[in-house]
Amino acid sequence: MPKHILRGELETAEQVMQEYLNIFGKDHYFLEIQNHDLPEEKIVDEQLRKLAAKYGIGLVATNDLHYVRREDAAGQDILLCIQTNAQYTDPHRMRFNNDMYYLKSRQEMAERFPDDVDALNNTLKIAQRCNVTLEFGHLLLPEFPLPAGTTSMDDYLRHLCETGYPSRYAAEDVKAKERLEYELGIIKQMGYSGYFLIVWDFINYCRQNDIPVGPGRGSAAGSIVAYLTGITNIDPLKYNLIFERFLNPERIKHA
């Protein structure tokens, strides 16, 4: 919405707002206002307030947060130079307009928005609606849709490996077969078959649609399962890469 407002596309901004309003409902949709002394914010702020009043939508006052304390601004500025490959002394380089992009207290936010008590209180309303329970000790992965006739993710992963095997290794390669069985056993034991299938799915899509992907990097390149399924193009046996750097049951036991 702010982008449309700044371009003068007020009708489009309102249409975008109406779309979100239809999706979430008036009680679950807020319009965000900010104040970092930017002229663009004043333009956006004016239009958002009009729309909020017109549709009875709540405003929420927020602060763009890039560092915790105000005194961290100088360090963040140096990091920005590194990120953008710019000289610190370059007057035309990307920089923030001030040092107000830190985690402000309620009092500090009230000073920025003296007439917007409701917009400040709405931050708490949103926070109180958040109810997230994080369960540790097991994987939280999307359910991979299996093709018809396949009963388990473990079996389907094995099928993909066996399908890719002839193009990677000779049938009589005992070392490769032993490594495959070992890895599949560990993957099944640790419940990672779904993880491999998900990664295989999007990597396979990329390769089929001319979307560039690399040959593989990091510890995953040590997996023969990743190699056989086409997730990577690096032969772990040829380069003596260790699968345990990627998956190791001992890490779970001692965690």
N, C-alpha and C positions, 0 to 999 in steps of 0.2 A: 504493500500500500504506500509506504513512504516514497518509493521510487516513482510510482505513478503520480503522486501528489507533486513531487519536485519537477516532474516533466509537464505539469499542468494538466494531466489526464485525470481530472477529478471524477468524471463519470466512471471511468474504468476502475479507479480506486474504490469507489462505492460499490461497484459490481463485485469486485474481489471480496470486499467486506461482507456483502450479502451472501456470497457463496460460503464463506466460513461460518457465517451466522446460521445458515441453514444446516450445516453439518453439525455444529456443536450446540446450537441453541443459545439464547440470550444469556442464560444463567451460567454458561460455561465458556463464554467468549469475552475477552477484554481487549481494549485498544491501548497500546503501550505508548507512554509519553516519556521523554528523556530531556535532560537539561545539562549539556556540557558546554554551554556558551557558544554553540554553533549556530550560525544564521539559518542553516537548513532546518535545524530542529524547530525553530520558531514558525517556519512556514508549515511544516508537517503538523506541529502541535495545534495550530489554529484550525486546520481542517479536520483533524481527528476529534477535537472537542466538538466541532459542529456535528460530525457524524454520530458521536456518542450521545449527544443531546437529541438528535433526530430519531435515533432508533432505541434509545433507552439502554445503551450499552455502558458497562462500567469501564472506567479508565484505570490503568495500573501504572504507577510511577516506578521506573527502573533506572539502573545505572549501568552503563557499559563497563564491564569489569575486565581489566587487563593485568592488574597487580593488586596485592592485598593492602599495602600501606601506601600512603601518599608519597613517602620518601623513596619508594621503589620506582618512581617514574623515571629517574635517570638511568637506572639499570635496564629498564624495559626499553628505553630509547636506544641504548647501545645494542641490545638484542635485535631491535628493529633494523638497525644498520646492517648487522650481520645477515639477517634474513633477506634483506633486499639488496645486499651486496653494494651498499652505498657508503661513501665517505662521511664521517661524522660532521665534517666541516662544510659539506655541500649544502648551500642554502636552499637548493631546489629539491632536496631529497624528501621522501615520505616521512612525515612526523605527525604526532598528535598535537592538537592545538593548545593543550594545557596539561596539567598534572592532576586532573580530576577523575581519572579513570581507575579509581581504587574502590575498595569495599567500604562504603560509607555506613555510618551509624544511622539510626532512625532520626536523631536530631539533625545530623548533617543533611539527610534527605529532606527533612522538613524545611530546612533553610533554602533548599533548591526549589521546593514546591510549597510555598507558604499557604497557598489557597487551595490545596488539593489533599485534604485530610483523607477523603474517601479513597483516592487513588493510592495513597500510602497504605491505608488499611487493607486494601484489596490484595496487597502482596501477602499478607498473613492469611487471608481467605484462601488464596491459591495454595499456599503451603499446607494449610490444614486439610485440604482435599487430597494431598499426596499421601498415599498409603502403600509403601513399597516394602516388601519383605524379601530380604536377600537370603537365600538358602545356600549354605556352603557344603562342600564335600561331594558334589555331583555336578555333572555337566548340564548346562542349560542351552540346548541347541534346538533350532527349528526341526520339526518333523520332516524328514526327507520323503517325498512321495515315491513309493516304489512302483515299478512297472508291473503290469498284470502278470500273474504267475510266479512272482517273487514273494517269498514269505518273510524275509528278514533282511535288514541292512547288511549284516555280516555276510550273508550269502551273495548279495548283489555286488558287494565290494570284491569278493573273491571272483565272481564272474567277470568283472571288469579287468581284474588283474590277469586272469587266465586268457581273456580275449586279447589283451595287449602283449602277452608274453612272447608269442612267436616273432614279433617284430623287434624285440629287444634282445632275446637270448636264444641260444640253441636248445633244442628239446632235451639234449643229454647233459646240459649244464647243471650238475648236481648242486654246486655251490649256490647258484641263483635260486633253485627250488627250495633248498633248505632255508635260505634267507627269507624267501617269501612266506613260507609256513611259519617261521618264527615271528615275523612282523605281524602277520594276520592274527596270530594267537595273542600277541600283546595288545593289538588294536581292539580285538574283541573283548579281552579281559578288562581293558580300561574304558570301554564304551565309546570308542572314537570312530567307529565305522561311519556313523552319520556325519561326523565332521569331515572325513575324507570325501564322502559322497557329495556334500555341499560344495566343497572347494572344487572337486572334479567337475561338477555341473557348470559352474560359472567359467572355469578355465576352458572347458570343452566348448562352451558357447562362444567364448572369445576366439578360440582357434578356428572355429567354423565360420565366423563372421568377420574375419580379417581385423580383429581388434588385437593390437600388439600386447603380448605378455612375455615376460622374461623366461629364461631357461630354468629359473629356480634359484633361491638364495636362502641363506640361513640354515638352521638345523634340519628343516624339512627336506633339504636336498640329500640328506642321508638316508632317505626312505626308499626302498625298492618298490613299495606299493605306490608311492607318489610317482615314481619313474614309470612303472608299468601302466598306470592309468592316464599318463600324459600330463599330470599336474606339473611335473618337472621334466626336463630333458637332460638331466645329469645322471650318469650311471654311477650309483654309489659303490658298486663293487670295483669298478675300474679305478676309482680314486680313493678306495679304502675309507669311505665315509661311514660314520658310526650312527646307527639308528637310535641308540640310547640317548644321544644328544637331543633328539626330538621328543621321543616318548620313552619314559623309564618308570616302571611300576614302583621302584624304590623311592622315587620322589613323592609319590602319594602316601606311601607307608610312613615316611618320616616327616610329612608335612604337619 
